[in-house]
Amino acid sequence: MKKALFLLLSLSLVATSLFAAGGQEQKEEGPIELEFWTHEDPNRTAIEERYIQEFEAENPGITVKRVTHSSTKIQELVLTAFAANQGPDIFNMSIEDEYAYIANGRVAAVDARAVGYKSIDELKNAYIPKVLDPVVMDGKLYGLPLELTNWSIYINKRVFRDAGLDPETDYPRTWEEMADISEKIIIRDGDIITRRGFDFRYPYYLVSMVPMVEQLGGELISKDGKTAIVGEEAWISFLDYMKAWGPNGRNLGSPTYKNARKLFNYDNNDIAMALTGLYQQGRIKADNEDFYNSGEWMVVPFPQFEDAKQKAAACYYGHYYMVNGQTSERRQQAAWKFIGYMLSHGEEYLTTVNIIQPTKKLMESDTFKNMPYSDVFRDDMENGHIVYYGENSAKMQELIKQAVESVMLSGVSSEKAYATLKAEAQELLDEE
């Protein structure tokens, strides 16, 4: 389905000039209504609706319609809209889902002056190193980050103590310890788990599982970009670990259970640890302020395998604002002006929503340094790298998903799952 839609996305470029001649590229006059699509986040909604009101008051003649979708649904909807040449004026998603829009020429280059900078060089210099690299192509900049996110391990101290563990000393430093500690915490009703120690972020294999392979010496893509799924021993060892984790192994968790991150905030004695970002703190406070203020949660670093060949933390990823390249220059300029206004509130985004807009100013601020456990996220980020992105990154993630779930749920051997993954991933890479 996704492959077909990406083909449509590419082929629809043929119709762009016809669309422009009779549609949005005609000279516009009068009011502009910008359509802005973004992923759901109740904490962002409150401040972003206020920002929109303020922006509209300062810019008569421009209105903004904010439309939200779930973080998974928006990928499909944006793809379908652009394939029909009806994409929103502004959108943001994870870079691994957005990169194809740059590669297929569907988004507009950043207008530095509209955003509030004298030049692109001045704009680039405002951000920490490397974070804008994924949205640069042929020397042009095509997006600006709403947030830069990495994940560490949140721990519910109460659940640890209920299992006879001391959260301050018994938390897992290695993946082997993660499995053993989860075994001590877990409660089952027959084969059904009613309390998990930990479970993975199964939809996000590129962010959280590829680094586990990297710890063991493997790679998703070789450094020369020509070979996929590098390091047979590392990949098979990783798949063996996931097979043992699943219901046909030690039965510690499964993709069939509710996302651990979504359970964590409610402190219902059903999850001890969850893999998530700094933003989770804002969501804990919104969902369960008593738990947030209780001192009964903490954050620790991303675990490493005992025999790790190198240190690797969860990948970091960005949600980047992008602007539809098929609209008129007037609309594009208005869109970048709005984005610039939104991004002028970095400290409030951090304190209210707990998301990081990775400017040098914010990362060096006392506001960031004083955030609970910001040092853990900062150190993990230094041990990580940007998530894999490419024209087929969404499909690459799907192939890893199939491999992991085949060993966990279907009894496929790690060797067979590895062979299938390598063959299909190499075919996909060769298509790029």
MARKERO-265583 format. One line per field, with one value per residue (C-alpha): residue in one letter; x, y, z; residue number from 1. Coordinates in steps of 0.1 Angstrom, whole numbers, padded with zeros to 4 digits. Layout:
! residues N
resn <- A,...
c1 <- X,...
c2 <- Y,...
c3 <- Z,...
resi <- NUM,...
***
This chain:
! residues 432
resn <- M,K,K,A,L,F,L,L,L,S,L,S,L,V,A,T,S,L,F,A,A,G,G,Q,E,Q,K,E,E,G,P,I,E,L,E,F,W,T,H,E,D,P,N,R,T,A,I,E,E,R,Y,I,Q,E,F,E,A,E,N,P,G,I,T,V,K,R,V,T,H,S,S,T,K,I,Q,E,L,V,L,T,A,F,A,A,N,Q,G,P,D,I,F,N,M,S,I,E,D,E,Y,A,Y,I,A,N,G,R,V,A,A,V,D,A,R,A,V,G,Y,K,S,I,D,E,L,K,N,A,Y,I,P,K,V,L,D,P,V,V,M,D,G,K,L,Y,G,L,P,L,E,L,T,N,W,S,I,Y,I,N,K,R,V,F,R,D,A,G,L,D,P,E,T,D,Y,P,R,T,W,E,E,M,A,D,I,S,E,K,I,I,I,R,D,G,D,I,I,T,R,R,G,F,D,F,R,Y,P,Y,Y,L,V,S,M,V,P,M,V,E,Q,L,G,G,E,L,I,S,K,D,G,K,T,A,I,V,G,E,E,A,W,I,S,F,L,D,Y,M,K,A,W,G,P,N,G,R,N,L,G,S,P,T,Y,K,N,A,R,K,L,F,N,Y,D,N,N,D,I,A,M,A,L,T,G,L,Y,Q,Q,G,R,I,K,A,D,N,E,D,F,Y,N,S,G,E,W,M,V,V,P,F,P,Q,F,E,D,A,K,Q,K,A,A,A,C,Y,Y,G,H,Y,Y,M,V,N,G,Q,T,S,E,R,R,Q,Q,A,A,W,K,F,I,G,Y,M,L,S,H,G,E,E,Y,L,T,T,V,N,I,I,Q,P,T,K,K,L,M,E,S,D,T,F,K,N,M,P,Y,S,D,V,F,R,D,D,M,E,N,G,H,I,V,Y,Y,G,E,N,S,A,K,M,Q,E,L,I,K,Q,A,V,E,S,V,M,L,S,G,V,S,S,E,K,A,Y,A,T,L,K,A,E,A,Q,E,L,L,D,E,E
c1 <- 0000,0027,0049,0020,0013,0049,0047,0016,0034,0062,0040,0017,0046,0037,0004,0019,0022,-0014,-0025,-0006,-0020,-0055,-0052,-0033,-0004,-0027,-0019,-0038,-0053,-0072,-0073,-0052,-0064,-0035,-0042,-0019,-0018,0000,0000,-0022,-0007,-0032,-0005,0006,-0030,-0035,-0005,-0006,-0042,-0032,-0002,-0026,-0049,-0019,-0004,-0038,-0042,-0007,-0012,-0047,-0057,-0040,-0060,-0047,-0068,-0051,-0060,-0048,-0044,-0029,0009,0003,-0027,-0012,0014,-0012,-0034,-0005,0007,-0027,-0033,0000,-0006,-0038,-0020,-0041,-0015,-0019,0000,0020,0026,0050,0059,0089,0118,0118,0082,0088,0121,0103,0086,0119,0133,0102,0103,0070,0080,0092,0126,0127,0122,0147,0135,0098,0109,0127,0164,0186,0199,0199,0234,0222,0193,0215,0239,0210,0207,0229,0251,0237,0200,0192,0212,0182,0163,0191,0192,0214,0224,0188,0170,0135,0123,0126,0123,0092,0110,0141,0134,0153,0142,0154,0139,0112,0108,0079,0096,0064,0062,0099,0094,0063,0084,0110,0135,0153,0147,0178,0202,0184,0174,0187,0220,0220,0194,0202,0193,0162,0149,0158,0143,0112,0109,0109,0083,0059,0025,0005,-0029,-0021,-0002,-0018,0004,-0013,0018,0049,0083,0091,0081,0093,0080,0071,0059,0093,0119,0143,0145,0148,0158,0184,0206,0204,0219,0245,0256,0264,0284,0257,0244,0212,0230,0268,0288,0291,0253,0254,0246,0216,0215,0252,0266,0248,0259,0247,0213,0207,0217,0193,0165,0172,0168,0134,0123,0131,0113,0081,0051,0069,0100,0101,0067,0078,0059,0045,0034,-0002,-0003,-0011,0019,0038,0042,0005,0000,0029,0013,-0016,0004,-0020,0006,0006,0039,0072,0093,0086,0109,0099,0111,0114,0080,0065,0069,0044,0020,0024,0016,-0014,-0027,-0018,-0005,-0004,0020,0040,0045,0050,0087,0078,0092,0127,0146,0177,0199,0191,0206,0235,0241,0267,0290,0283,0311,0301,0279,0247,0216,0182,0182,0170,0144,0129,0094,0100,0077,0074,0056,0037,0058,0027,0011,0017,0048,0025,0010,0044,0058,0027,0033,0070,0061,0036,0062,0087,0062,0055,0092,0098,0084,0111,0112,0074,0073,0100,0084,0048,0050,0085,0096,0130,0134,0171,0184,0218,0200,0176,0201,0224,0196,0191,0155,0168,0194,0169,0144,0141,0166,0175,0211,0201,0185,0214,0240,0219,0216,0254,0256,0229,0225,0197,0173,0177,0159,0155,0129,0120,0127,0090,0092,0126,0110,0081,0106,0123,0088,0081,0113,0109,0073,0079,0103,0082,0048,0051,0079,0101,0138,0161,0183,0153,0140,0174,0178,0144,0151,0185,0172,0142,0160,0188,0162,0146,0180,0188,0156,0166
c2 <- 0000,0025,0016,0022,0055,0066,0058,0079,0107,0106,0102,0130,0154,0151,0168,0195,0221,0215,0217,0250,0265,0261,0260,0274,0288,0314,0349,0353,0384,0389,0367,0335,0305,0282,0245,0231,0193,0180,0150,0149,0161,0177,0196,0212,0219,0244,0266,0262,0274,0305,0310,0308,0335,0357,0352,0360,0392,0403,0393,0405,0386,0353,0326,0292,0260,0235,0199,0170,0133,0104,0101,0069,0081,0114,0095,0079,0110,0133,0108,0104,0141,0149,0120,0138,0172,0184,0185,0209,0241,0231,0196,0179,0142,0122,0127,0091,0096,0131,0127,0113,0147,0164,0137,0139,0177,0182,0208,0244,0256,0276,0313,0326,0361,0351,0328,0358,0355,0376,0346,0308,0308,0328,0304,0273,0287,0291,0253,0227,0208,0181,0185,0203,0178,0156,0184,0197,0187,0202,0230,0240,0238,0223,0220,0233,0211,0214,0190,0168,0137,0108,0081,0068,0045,0058,0038,0036,0032,0019,-0011,-0019,-0018,-0039,-0066,-0064,-0043,-0010,0013,0034,0004,-0024,-0006,-0023,-0013,-0040,-0057,-0090,-0073,-0058,-0093,-0107,-0077,-0078,-0115,-0105,-0078,-0095,-0108,-0132,-0147,-0180,-0168,-0134,-0107,-0083,-0065,-0060,-0050,-0034,-0036,-0021,0007,-0018,0006,0024,-0003,0022,0044,0018,-0016,-0007,0008,-0026,-0042,-0015,-0023,-0058,-0045,-0047,-0019,-0012,0002,0000,0032,0033,0031,0000,-0029,-0035,-0054,-0057,-0081,-0115,-0125,-0092,-0093,-0130,-0123,-0094,-0115,-0143,-0118,-0106,-0142,-0150,-0118,-0128,-0151,-0182,-0175,-0160,-0142,-0108,-0087,-0086,-0062,-0074,-0056,-0019,0005,0007,0044,0049,0030,0045,0078,0063,0044,0015,-0012,-0026,-0014,-0007,0007,0025,0038,0073,0109,0141,0150,0122,0144,0169,0141,0125,0159,0163,0128,0122,0153,0134,0108,0136,0153,0121,0116,0080,0080,0084,0082,0061,0056,0033,-0001,-0018,-0055,-0071,-0080,-0047,-0039,-0002,0021,0031,0048,0051,0071,0107,0119,0152,0163,0189,0216,0215,0237,0225,0234,0234,0265,0301,0320,0342,0313,0298,0330,0332,0296,0302,0334,0314,0286,0313,0326,0291,0284,0316,0300,0273,0278,0275,0244,0229,0239,0232,0203,0190,0190,0202,0227,0222,0257,0265,0291,0266,0238,0261,0277,0272,0262,0231,0223,0225,0201,0168,0142,0164,0152,0116,0126,0148,0121,0095,0118,0122,0083,0082,0094,0106,0079,0063,0084,0079,0077,0041,0045,0037,0005,-0004,-0001,-0023,-0050,-0049,-0051,-0082,-0099,-0091,-0101,-0133,-0146,-0133,-0144,-0170,-0192,-0184,-0190,-0161,-0173,-0175,-0141,-0126,-0141,-0128,-0094,-0090,-0101,-0078,-0048,-0051,-0052,-0021,-0003,-0011,0006,0039
c3 <- 0000,0010,-0019,-0043,-0027,-0029,-0066,-0069,-0050,-0076,-0106,-0096,-0102,-0139,-0131,-0110,-0138,-0148,-0112,-0108,-0139,-0128,-0091,-0061,-0081,-0097,-0084,-0051,-0036,-0004,0028,0031,0051,0059,0066,0092,0098,0129,0152,0183,0215,0240,0257,0225,0215,0244,0236,0198,0196,0216,0193,0163,0178,0185,0151,0134,0155,0144,0108,0096,0064,0074,0093,0103,0104,0127,0120,0142,0135,0154,0148,0127,0108,0097,0077,0055,0052,0042,0017,0001,0000,-0018,-0042,-0052,-0053,-0024,0004,0034,0034,0065,0081,0104,0109,0119,0095,0084,0072,0058,0038,0007,0003,0000,-0023,-0046,-0048,-0030,-0003,-0005,0006,0039,0035,0061,0062,0066,0095,0111,0101,0079,0059,0057,0072,0102,0106,0104,0129,0155,0157,0173,0149,0126,0134,0101,0080,0073,0057,0035,-0001,-0029,-0005,0002,0035,0034,0070,0106,0137,0159,0182,0185,0205,0220,0244,0277,0303,0327,0359,0383,0417,0434,0411,0417,0455,0452,0435,0462,0442,0450,0420,0428,0427,0409,0376,0345,0330,0304,0281,0299,0332,0317,0309,0343,0362,0341,0351,0388,0383,0359,0370,0348,0347,0330,0299,0299,0314,0338,0349,0327,0338,0305,0269,0237,0214,0187,0160,0161,0152,0135,0166,0194,0179,0153,0181,0199,0167,0165,0201,0189,0159,0132,0109,0091,0061,0054,0056,0018,0015,-0007,0016,0039,0071,0079,0105,0104,0139,0154,0137,0147,0183,0184,0169,0194,0222,0209,0203,0240,0251,0234,0242,0229,0250,0285,0278,0290,0265,0230,0202,0210,0244,0248,0244,0277,0273,0273,0305,0325,0334,0353,0379,0379,0388,0353,0340,0357,0328,0296,0268,0260,0257,0278,0265,0286,0317,0304,0297,0331,0347,0325,0330,0366,0385,0418,0403,0386,0420,0440,0434,0425,0390,0376,0343,0335,0304,0275,0283,0266,0259,0282,0253,0234,0209,0210,0230,0213,0227,0211,0179,0180,0155,0145,0137,0110,0098,0061,0036,0005,-0026,-0049,-0034,-0044,-0032,-0012,0006,0012,0026,0050,0060,0069,0087,0108,0114,0125,0151,0164,0168,0187,0219,0225,0263,0267,0246,0268,0302,0291,0267,0275,0239,0227,0198,0193,0191,0207,0229,0243,0248,0267,0288,0325,0316,0298,0324,0353,0336,0356,0341,0312,0318,0311,0278,0269,0276,0257,0228,0227,0224,0197,0161,0139,0129,0095,0069,0032,0005,0016,0053,0062,0042,0058,0092,0080,0070,0104,0120,0100,0110,0147,0149,0129,0156,0185,0174,0146,0157,0127,0134,0138,0110,0086,0097,0092,0057,0046,0061,0044,0010,0011,0026,0000,-0028,-0013,-0010,-0046,-0057,-0043
resi <- 1,2,3,4,5,6,7,8,9,10,11,12,13,14,15,16,17,18,19,20,21,22,23,24,25,26,27,28,29,30,31,32,33,34,35,36,37,38,39,40,41,42,43,44,45,46,47,48,49,50,51,52,53,54,55,56,57,58,59,60,61,62,63,64,65,66,67,68,69,70,71,72,73,74,75,76,77,78,79,80,81,82,83,84,85,86,87,88,89,90,91,92,93,94,95,96,97,98,99,100,101,102,103,104,105,106,107,108,109,110,111,112,113,114,115,116,117,118,119,120,121,122,123,124,125,126,127,128,129,130,131,132,133,134,135,136,137,138,139,140,141,142,143,144,145,146,147,148,149,150,151,152,153,154,155,156,157,158,159,160,161,162,163,164,165,166,167,168,169,170,171,172,173,174,175,176,177,178,179,180,181,182,183,184,185,186,187,188,189,190,191,192,193,194,195,196,197,198,199,200,201,202,203,204,205,206,207,208,209,210,211,212,213,214,215,216,217,218,219,220,221,222,223,224,225,226,227,228,229,230,231,232,233,234,235,236,237,238,239,240,241,242,243,244,245,246,247,248,249,250,251,252,253,254,255,256,257,258,259,260,261,262,263,264,265,266,267,268,269,270,271,272,273,274,275,276,277,278,279,280,281,282,283,284,285,286,287,288,289,290,291,292,293,294,295,296,297,298,299,300,301,302,303,304,305,306,307,308,309,310,311,312,313,314,315,316,317,318,319,320,321,322,323,324,325,326,327,328,329,330,331,332,333,334,335,336,337,338,339,340,341,342,343,344,345,346,347,348,349,350,351,352,353,354,355,356,357,358,359,360,361,362,363,364,365,366,367,368,369,370,371,372,373,374,375,376,377,378,379,380,381,382,383,384,385,386,387,388,389,390,391,392,393,394,395,396,397,398,399,400,401,402,403,404,405,406,407,408,409,410,411,412,413,414,415,416,417,418,419,420,421,422,423,424,425,426,427,428,429,430,431,432
***
